[in-house]
Amino acid sequence: MNKRHYILLTILILATAILSPSIFALKKIEVKKPDMEEIKRRITDSKDKYYYPKLRKLYERNDTIMTPEEYRYYYLGYIFQEDFNPYRVSEYSSITDSLSFLPKHTKQDCDTIIKYAELSLDDNPFDLKQMSFLIYALKEKRKDMRAKIWQYRLENILGAIKSTGTGEDIDNAWYVNSPAHEYALINAMNFTATGYKEAAPGIDYISIERTESRPGRRKDKTPEGFFFNVKNLQEEYDRKFSDQFINEEESTPVSSKEEVESEIIETENEKEETEENIGSEEPNNESNSFLLE
């Protein structure tokens, strides 16, 4: 497993509790497949109304005047920014993450969440997990106007994703600028993700738990999963970081057959010891009401 796949796996594991569906309701939006070349051309043209620095200024204003189409260019255009890294994790996010496991939050906890969630979002404006934490803390502190602005941003970012397709097949896959957003959208739609696979080059597939139909009602027509387009995301990431992976692989010594077999035996022994230790531990029944189930 190369480093990029390892990072992706880590993100997918951590992304199962990003957003609470009760925070917002996704609005209906016009659906059309994005022309990524056109988006790249327009966001880099200083005379165009979708020039990226212009969109960033609009986004950073403390109001709700950006249109769905502006959000669409802002979200998808981020892939072509030089600081783009879909696997970026802010150093501040660990502080809010640790607080998220508390069953209840004091006013001081909420102040801390607000401070460090905003610092994380300064580093990565599309960290939807931190945005969700921030909205929650602002509402707890009764800072309703700020919460409304951030909620508007969150709704429109997810709306921008939904505007790119239906998610029901490869040709109509939803475009995302981060693998974590696949789970964010699924959670926002009140579904539970149950698995991940690469359906095709540049296409992720997330299977979901389907709700059983009630007696007397039509069979649930919800698909068994949704498709996501990560082609441009991967191309930009490889363009920036492929040399780093090549250097790391070249610097890794090749193990002999005997060394590999020895490592396998050691790993099996460690696994057995771990299972014995787990079996001897008392179960942990603590619950977490802040994270999604």
C-alpha positions as CSV (number, residue, x, y, z in Angstrom):
1,M,0.0,0.0,0.0
2,N,1.5,3.3,-1.0
3,K,1.4,6.4,1.1
4,R,-1.5,8.1,-0.8
5,H,-3.7,5.0,-0.3
6,Y,-2.8,4.9,3.3
7,I,-3.8,8.5,3.8
8,L,-7.0,7.9,1.9
9,L,-7.9,4.9,4.2
10,T,-7.2,7.0,7.3
11,I,-9.4,9.8,6.1
12,L,-12.2,7.4,5.2
13,I,-12.1,5.8,8.7
14,L,-12.2,9.2,10.4
15,A,-14.8,10.7,8.2
16,T,-17.7,8.5,9.4
17,A,-18.7,11.2,12.0
18,I,-18.4,14.4,10.1
19,L,-21.8,16.0,9.9
20,S,-25.1,15.7,11.7
21,P,-28.0,15.6,9.3
22,S,-30.1,17.7,11.7
23,I,-27.8,20.7,11.2
24,F,-29.2,21.6,7.8
25,A,-31.4,20.5,5.0
26,L,-30.0,20.2,1.5
27,K,-32.0,22.4,-1.0
28,K,-32.9,21.4,-4.5
29,I,-30.4,22.7,-7.0
30,E,-29.9,22.6,-10.8
31,V,-27.9,19.5,-11.7
32,K,-25.3,19.6,-14.6
33,K,-22.0,17.8,-15.2
34,P,-19.1,20.2,-14.6
35,D,-16.7,21.1,-17.4
36,M,-13.5,21.2,-15.3
37,E,-11.4,22.7,-18.1
38,E,-13.9,25.6,-18.4
39,I,-13.9,26.0,-14.6
40,K,-10.1,26.1,-14.6
41,R,-10.0,28.6,-17.4
42,R,-12.5,31.0,-15.7
43,I,-11.1,30.9,-12.2
44,T,-7.7,31.8,-13.5
45,D,-8.9,34.7,-15.7
46,S,-8.6,37.9,-13.8
47,K,-11.3,39.6,-15.9
48,D,-13.8,36.8,-15.3
49,K,-16.5,37.1,-12.7
50,Y,-15.5,33.7,-11.4
51,Y,-11.8,34.7,-11.0
52,Y,-10.8,32.7,-7.8
53,P,-9.5,35.6,-5.7
54,K,-12.8,37.4,-6.3
55,L,-14.8,34.3,-5.2
56,R,-12.6,34.0,-2.1
57,K,-13.3,37.6,-1.1
58,L,-17.1,37.0,-1.5
59,Y,-16.9,33.9,0.6
60,E,-15.0,35.5,3.4
61,R,-17.5,38.3,3.7
62,N,-19.8,37.9,6.7
63,D,-23.0,37.7,4.8
64,T,-25.0,35.3,2.6
65,I,-25.0,36.9,-0.8
66,M,-23.0,34.2,-2.8
67,T,-25.1,32.4,-5.4
68,P,-25.2,28.6,-5.9
69,E,-23.3,29.0,-9.1
70,E,-20.6,31.1,-7.4
71,Y,-20.3,28.4,-4.8
72,R,-20.0,25.8,-7.5
73,Y,-17.0,27.6,-9.1
74,Y,-15.5,28.3,-5.6
75,Y,-15.7,24.7,-4.5
76,L,-14.6,23.0,-7.8
77,G,-12.1,25.7,-8.6
78,Y,-10.2,25.0,-5.3
79,I,-8.8,21.8,-6.9
80,F,-6.7,24.1,-9.2
81,Q,-5.3,26.3,-6.5
82,E,-1.6,25.9,-5.7
83,D,-2.2,25.3,-2.0
84,F,-4.7,22.5,-2.7
85,N,-4.1,19.3,-0.9
86,P,-7.2,17.0,-0.4
87,Y,-5.5,15.1,2.4
88,R,-4.4,18.2,4.4
89,V,-5.0,18.0,8.2
90,S,-4.7,21.1,10.2
91,E,-2.6,21.0,13.4
92,Y,-5.5,22.7,15.2
93,S,-8.1,20.1,14.4
94,S,-6.8,17.6,17.0
95,I,-7.9,20.0,19.7
96,T,-11.5,20.1,18.5
97,D,-11.5,16.4,17.7
98,S,-10.6,15.6,21.3
99,L,-13.4,17.8,22.6
100,S,-15.9,16.1,20.3
101,F,-15.8,12.9,22.3
102,L,-17.2,14.6,25.4
103,P,-20.9,13.8,26.1
104,K,-21.5,17.4,27.1
105,H,-19.8,20.7,26.5
106,T,-19.3,23.6,28.8
107,K,-19.3,27.2,27.7
108,Q,-15.5,27.1,27.9
109,D,-15.4,24.0,25.8
110,C,-17.5,25.7,23.2
111,D,-15.2,28.7,23.2
112,T,-12.3,26.4,22.6
113,I,-14.1,24.6,19.7
114,I,-14.9,28.0,18.1
115,K,-11.3,29.3,18.4
116,Y,-9.6,26.2,17.0
117,A,-12.3,25.3,14.4
118,E,-11.9,28.7,12.9
119,L,-8.1,28.4,12.9
120,S,-8.4,25.0,11.2
121,L,-10.8,26.6,8.6
122,D,-8.3,29.3,7.9
123,D,-5.8,26.6,7.0
124,N,-8.4,24.5,5.0
125,P,-11.6,26.3,4.1
126,F,-13.3,23.1,3.0
127,D,-12.8,21.1,6.2
128,L,-16.5,20.3,6.6
129,K,-16.0,18.4,9.9
130,Q,-14.5,21.5,11.5
131,M,-17.3,23.6,10.0
132,S,-19.9,21.3,11.5
133,F,-18.2,21.6,15.0
134,L,-18.1,25.4,14.6
135,I,-21.8,25.7,13.8
136,Y,-22.6,23.5,16.8
137,A,-20.5,25.5,19.2
138,L,-21.8,28.8,17.9
139,K,-25.4,27.7,18.4
140,E,-24.6,26.5,21.9
141,K,-23.2,29.9,22.7
142,R,-26.3,31.6,21.1
143,K,-24.1,33.3,18.5
144,D,-27.0,32.9,16.1
145,M,-25.9,35.2,13.3
146,R,-22.4,33.8,13.0
147,A,-23.9,30.3,13.1
148,K,-26.3,31.2,10.3
149,I,-23.5,32.4,8.1
150,W,-21.4,29.3,8.6
151,Q,-24.5,27.1,8.1
152,Y,-25.2,28.9,4.8
153,R,-21.7,28.2,3.7
154,L,-22.0,24.5,4.6
155,E,-25.3,24.1,2.9
156,N,-24.0,25.7,-0.3
157,I,-20.8,23.7,-0.4
158,L,-22.8,20.5,-0.2
159,G,-25.2,21.9,-2.7
160,A,-22.3,22.6,-5.0
161,I,-21.4,18.9,-4.8
162,K,-25.0,17.8,-5.4
163,S,-25.2,20.1,-8.5
164,T,-22.5,18.0,-10.3
165,G,-24.6,14.9,-10.8
166,T,-27.0,12.4,-9.4
167,G,-24.4,10.0,-7.9
168,E,-26.3,7.0,-9.2
169,D,-23.8,5.8,-11.8
170,I,-20.2,6.5,-13.0
171,D,-21.3,8.9,-15.7
172,N,-23.3,11.0,-13.2
173,A,-20.9,10.7,-10.3
174,W,-20.7,13.6,-7.8
175,Y,-17.5,15.6,-8.0
176,V,-15.6,16.3,-4.8
177,N,-12.4,18.1,-3.8
178,S,-11.8,15.8,-0.8
179,P,-12.6,12.1,-0.2
180,A,-14.0,13.1,3.2
181,H,-16.8,15.0,1.4
182,E,-18.1,11.8,0.1
183,Y,-19.1,10.8,3.6
184,A,-20.2,14.3,4.5
185,L,-22.8,14.3,1.7
186,I,-24.0,10.8,2.5
187,N,-24.5,11.7,6.1
188,A,-26.2,15.0,5.2
189,M,-28.7,12.9,3.2
190,N,-29.5,10.8,6.2
191,F,-27.8,7.7,4.9
192,T,-25.1,5.6,6.7
193,A,-22.0,4.6,4.7
194,T,-21.2,0.9,5.0
195,G,-18.2,0.4,2.6
196,Y,-15.8,1.8,0.0
197,K,-14.3,0.6,-3.2
198,E,-12.7,2.0,-6.4
199,A,-15.4,1.5,-9.0
200,A,-13.1,2.7,-11.9
201,P,-10.0,4.8,-12.3
202,G,-10.9,8.2,-10.6
203,I,-14.2,6.9,-9.4
204,D,-15.0,6.1,-5.8
205,Y,-18.1,4.1,-4.8
206,I,-19.6,4.3,-1.3
207,S,-22.2,1.7,-0.4
208,I,-24.9,2.7,2.1
209,E,-27.3,1.0,4.5
210,R,-30.7,0.9,2.9
211,T,-33.9,1.4,5.1
212,E,-36.4,-1.4,4.8
213,S,-39.7,-0.3,3.2
214,R,-42.7,-0.1,5.5
215,P,-45.7,-2.5,4.8
216,G,-48.1,-1.1,2.3
217,R,-45.6,1.3,0.8
218,R,-43.6,1.2,-2.5
219,K,-40.3,-0.6,-2.4
220,D,-37.5,1.8,-1.4
221,K,-35.9,3.0,-4.7
222,T,-32.8,4.3,-2.9
223,P,-29.6,3.0,-4.7
224,E,-27.3,0.6,-2.8
225,G,-24.6,3.2,-3.0
226,F,-23.3,6.4,-4.7
227,F,-20.5,7.2,-7.1
228,F,-18.0,10.1,-6.7
229,N,-15.6,11.5,-9.2
230,V,-12.1,12.1,-7.8
231,K,-10.2,12.2,-11.1
232,N,-9.1,15.8,-11.1
233,L,-8.4,15.6,-7.4
234,Q,-6.0,12.7,-7.9
235,E,-4.4,14.3,-11.0
236,E,-3.6,17.5,-9.1
237,Y,-2.4,15.6,-6.0
238,D,-0.1,13.4,-8.1
239,R,1.2,16.5,-10.0
240,K,2.3,18.1,-6.8
241,F,3.4,15.1,-4.7
242,S,4.3,12.3,-7.0
243,D,8.1,13.0,-6.7
244,Q,7.8,12.7,-3.0
245,F,6.3,9.2,-3.3
246,I,8.9,8.1,-5.8
247,N,11.8,9.3,-3.5
248,E,10.3,7.5,-0.6
249,E,9.8,4.2,-2.5
250,E,13.4,4.4,-3.9
251,S,14.8,5.0,-0.4
252,T,13.0,2.0,1.0
253,P,15.3,-1.1,1.0
254,V,13.9,-4.3,-0.6
255,S,13.6,-7.1,2.0
256,S,14.7,-10.6,1.2
257,K,12.3,-13.6,1.2
258,E,13.6,-14.6,4.7
259,E,13.2,-11.2,6.1
260,V,9.6,-11.0,4.8
261,E,8.7,-14.4,6.2
262,S,10.2,-13.3,9.6
263,E,8.2,-10.1,9.6
264,I,5.0,-12.1,8.9
265,I,5.7,-14.4,11.8
266,E,6.4,-11.5,14.1
267,T,3.2,-9.8,13.0
268,E,1.1,-12.9,13.7
269,N,2.7,-13.2,17.1
270,E,1.9,-9.6,17.9
271,K,-1.7,-10.1,16.7
272,E,-2.2,-13.1,19.0
273,E,-0.8,-11.1,21.9
274,T,-3.1,-8.2,21.1
275,E,-6.2,-10.4,20.9
276,E,-5.3,-12.0,24.3
277,N,-4.9,-8.5,25.9
278,I,-8.2,-7.3,24.4
279,G,-10.0,-10.4,25.7
280,S,-8.7,-9.7,29.2
281,E,-9.8,-6.0,29.2
282,E,-13.2,-4.9,30.6
283,P,-15.6,-3.6,28.0
284,N,-15.9,0.2,27.6
285,N,-19.5,1.3,27.6
286,E,-19.0,5.0,27.3
287,S,-21.2,6.7,24.7
288,N,-20.6,9.8,22.6
289,S,-23.6,11.9,21.9
290,F,-21.7,14.6,19.9
291,L,-20.4,12.3,17.1
292,L,-22.7,10.7,14.6
293,E,-23.6,7.1,15.2
